[in-house]
Amino acid sequence: MEVIKNNKEWLGQWFESFSTWQSHLSSENRLIRVRIFGAPLMLWNDQGFSKFTALVGKLIKMTDEMNNMDNLEFVKVLIRTAIISPIMLFRKFSDE
């Protein structure tokens, strides 16, 4: 706590408030970066990837390469999820 007291003005530029840790103040979500491989071209849009990522959380952002269609091998996305354990998801897309 001494470090915080001595640097309160500087830390105030970055943080709205300070408090000691309490167990009920934990986050229920985390942000994860995921690479999605092999998605059909019909899903290569905001709506398609939003539906795909809904399996584990909420789509927050996609890389600019996806919008430019620079790389059709995979797309990088940022997802907000409540799942704490590692996520390894495989899904087969049907041609139907």
C-alpha positions as CSV (number, residue, x, y, z in Angstrom):
1,M,0.0,0.0,0.0
2,E,3.0,2.3,0.5
3,V,3.7,2.3,-3.2
4,I,0.1,3.3,-4.0
5,K,0.2,6.1,-1.4
6,N,3.5,7.5,-2.7
7,N,2.3,7.5,-6.4
8,K,-1.4,8.3,-6.0
9,E,-1.3,11.3,-8.4
10,W,0.5,9.3,-11.2
11,L,-1.7,6.3,-10.7
12,G,-4.8,8.6,-10.8
13,Q,-4.1,9.2,-14.5
14,W,-4.8,5.5,-15.2
15,F,-7.2,4.3,-12.5
16,E,-10.5,5.8,-11.5
17,S,-10.3,4.5,-7.9
18,F,-8.3,2.2,-5.6
19,S,-9.4,-0.3,-3.0
20,T,-8.1,-3.3,-1.2
21,W,-8.9,-6.6,-2.8
22,Q,-12.2,-8.3,-1.7
23,S,-13.3,-11.7,-2.9
24,H,-16.7,-10.4,-4.2
25,L,-14.9,-8.0,-6.6
26,S,-13.8,-10.6,-9.1
27,S,-14.7,-10.4,-12.8
28,E,-17.3,-12.8,-14.3
29,N,-15.9,-12.5,-17.8
30,R,-12.6,-12.5,-19.6
31,L,-11.5,-11.4,-23.1
32,I,-9.8,-14.0,-25.3
33,R,-8.2,-13.9,-28.7
34,V,-9.2,-16.8,-30.9
35,R,-8.2,-17.9,-34.4
36,I,-11.0,-19.4,-36.4
37,F,-9.8,-21.8,-39.2
38,G,-11.7,-23.2,-42.1
39,A,-14.9,-21.2,-41.8
40,P,-17.0,-21.3,-45.0
41,L,-16.9,-18.1,-47.1
42,M,-20.6,-17.6,-46.5
43,L,-19.8,-16.9,-42.9
44,W,-17.0,-14.4,-43.6
45,N,-18.9,-11.4,-42.3
46,D,-19.8,-9.7,-39.0
47,Q,-23.1,-11.6,-38.6
48,G,-21.6,-15.0,-39.5
49,F,-18.7,-14.8,-37.0
50,S,-21.1,-13.4,-34.3
51,K,-23.2,-16.5,-34.6
52,F,-20.2,-18.7,-34.6
53,T,-18.6,-17.1,-31.5
54,A,-22.0,-17.1,-29.7
55,L,-21.1,-20.7,-28.8
56,V,-18.6,-19.5,-26.3
57,G,-19.3,-15.8,-25.7
58,K,-19.9,-12.5,-27.4
59,L,-17.9,-11.2,-30.4
60,I,-16.1,-8.0,-29.5
61,K,-13.9,-7.3,-32.5
62,M,-12.4,-8.9,-35.6
63,T,-9.1,-8.1,-37.2
64,D,-9.0,-5.6,-40.1
65,E,-7.6,-8.4,-42.4
66,M,-11.1,-10.0,-42.2
67,N,-12.8,-6.9,-43.6
68,N,-10.2,-6.6,-46.4
69,M,-10.4,-10.3,-47.1
70,D,-6.5,-10.4,-47.1
71,N,-6.3,-13.8,-45.5
72,L,-9.0,-16.4,-46.1
73,E,-7.2,-19.2,-44.1
74,F,-8.2,-17.9,-40.7
75,V,-9.6,-14.9,-38.9
76,K,-8.6,-13.5,-35.5
77,V,-11.4,-12.4,-33.2
78,L,-11.7,-11.0,-29.7
79,I,-14.5,-12.6,-27.6
80,R,-15.9,-11.9,-24.2
81,T,-16.7,-15.1,-22.4
82,A,-17.6,-16.4,-18.9
83,I,-15.8,-19.7,-19.6
84,I,-12.7,-19.8,-17.4
85,S,-11.2,-23.2,-18.6
86,P,-9.3,-23.4,-21.9
87,I,-11.5,-23.4,-24.9
88,M,-10.8,-25.9,-27.7
89,L,-13.8,-26.0,-30.0
90,F,-14.1,-27.9,-33.2
91,R,-17.1,-27.6,-35.4
92,K,-17.8,-29.3,-38.7
93,F,-19.8,-27.3,-41.2
94,S,-22.1,-29.1,-43.6
95,D,-22.6,-28.3,-47.2
96,E,-26.4,-28.4,-46.9
